[in-house]
Amino acid sequence: MSGIDRHPVYGPADLTEFDPERQLGAPGAFPFTRGVHPTMYRGRLWTMRQFAGFGTAQDTNRRYKFLLDHGQTGLSVAFDFPTLMGYDSDHARAEGEVGKCGVAIASLQDMEDLFRGIPLDQVSTSMTINGPAAMLFCFYVAAAERQGVPSHKLRGTVQNDILKEYMAQHAWVYPVEPALKVIVDMFEWCAEHAPLWNTISISGYHIREAGATAAQELAFTLANGFTYVDRAVARGLDVDRFAPRLSFFWDVHNDFFEEIAKLRAARRIWARHMRERFAAANPRSWMMRFHCQTAGVTLTAQQPMNNVVRVAYQALAAVLGGTQSLHTNSLDETLALPTEEAARLALRTQQIIAHESGVADVIDPLGGSYYVESLTDQLEREAEALFAEIQSIGGVVKGIEDGWFQRQIARSAEQFQREAEQGKRIVVGVNEFTSEDDHPVEILKIANDAEQDQRRRLARLRAERDRSLVQEKLEALRQAALRDRNVIGPMLDCARVYCTLYEIRHALESVYGAYREPVFF
């Protein structure tokens, strides 16, 4: 799908310059092409996460307990759109969207309810949020404190990758520079107070879902990662103090072997740049640990049962590519949030791969394949060429400000769409092998009750909390931002006294301003 020419057959001639020791190595050793752990899945299976969230915190809490009871080994929080944008559930811009595409979290109170009865020192939690990521992280830390769990025991990830938001997903709050500053604040604060927490999940997923090719996803995501490292080093942070807690998040698309090669190339590129470019000395700083999700953009509303097949082989590609964590999309992904039955089937897909297919018994079973190794090398070359092009336009931030990344992704998306419409690229059940008797599937419908419940809860919260203490903590946060200090500690203090999401957002927005996307053509 990246436009790389494919030979009809591959052999030794395709690997004449291949050096197994330099480019392959052993599992758990530099350059980590074959995986980040010496034993990989023979020692421990990947974490099986199902991205879940809808309605109120109480609604989603019940779904989490259902998934944990059925064998899920980690939680992954989907937030509703108002939360993703930093708005309280009773804000005017939240109307009609509360709880629809994820769970509504407007304060520590909601976060406490979300994890009620789920011990946070025993579960790993991933939170997919970016613009207000630090705020939701602070709610999580404060909720853990209410359970008696200190921050240094918390395990999980907050996505917190703002650069790809400007490129592709558009869930931002602040302008680029202050947003980057808050992310580095997170690196600094967590290195001391939450050393087991992954402070960022540098995400190719949304870049790919917006229309990028595999090569673009690989290059743009890694370029973002290098930018975060550059900013943290410029702050004066020791690279080996924060780099081991950086993680990645990849889309796993339809082209089976290309996706496997992409994941192998990503590990190798990251390891080399971290060791040689950033002079990291700790091998854990060289290791790229990542989560994968099957590609929602590949799934179809037509003949939705076909999505079960797509998800299964995408999940298999993620496992053969060496993922540490995996979410499998549900068959009803294009229609609604998943029903319990659809979510269970998606989880069972992972369990069948893990326990029945045999692929977990051998580490990197495709290593040494003429085709896979050649494709891994080719994607690495494509990525390095794109790095050079990004450098030539002034780097990632300049490329975002000028719309370069947005245009590249849009062109790739347009080309794919045109090829599908012309029948040059077959999409089963959409432009070929169609059916007149396409049977609908049951979908989950979210009532409007969540919005009314949230409005009542927020009104009660504001009436019962200590108003003077709330104002004191919000002003302390604003002063920290004005004086260019680390804002995570003051933000956590705001969370502890039940300041709401939008109140925290607004306190920083009064200093940092709000991002307005330029129009690009």
Secondary structure as UniProt FT lines:
FT   HELIX           12..15
FT   TURN            16..17
FT   HELIX           20..24
FT   TURN            27..28
FT   TURN            30..31
FT   TURN            33..34
FT   HELIX           40..42
FT   STRAND          47..52
FT   HELIX           57..69
FT   TURN            70..71
FT   STRAND          74..79
FT   HELIX           81..84
FT   TURN            85..86
FT   TURN            89..90
FT   HELIX           92..94
FT   TURN            95..100
FT   HELIX           108..114
FT   TURN            115..117
FT   TURN            120..121
FT   STRAND          125..128
FT   TURN            131..132
FT   HELIX           133..146
FT   TURN            147..148
FT   HELIX           151..153
FT   STRAND          156..158
FT   HELIX           163..164
FT   HELIX           165..169
FT   HELIX           176..193
FT   TURN            195..196
FT   STRAND          197..198
FT   STRAND          200..203
FT   HELIX           205..209
FT   TURN            210..211
FT   HELIX           214..235
FT   HELIX           239..242
FT   HELIX           243..245
FT   STRAND          246..252
FT   HELIX           256..272
FT   HELIX           273..277
FT   HELIX           283..286
FT   STRAND          289..294
FT   HELIX           296..298
FT   TURN            304..305
FT   HELIX           306..320
FT   TURN            321..322
FT   STRAND          325..327
FT   TURN            331..335
FT   HELIX           340..356
FT   HELIX           359..361
FT   TURN            365..368
FT   HELIX           370..392
FT   TURN            393..394
FT   HELIX           396..401
FT   TURN            402..403
FT   HELIX           404..421
FT   TURN            422..423
FT   TURN            429..431
FT   HELIX           449..464
FT   HELIX           467..482
FT   TURN            483..484
FT   HELIX           488..496
FT   TURN            497..498
FT   HELIX           501..512
//
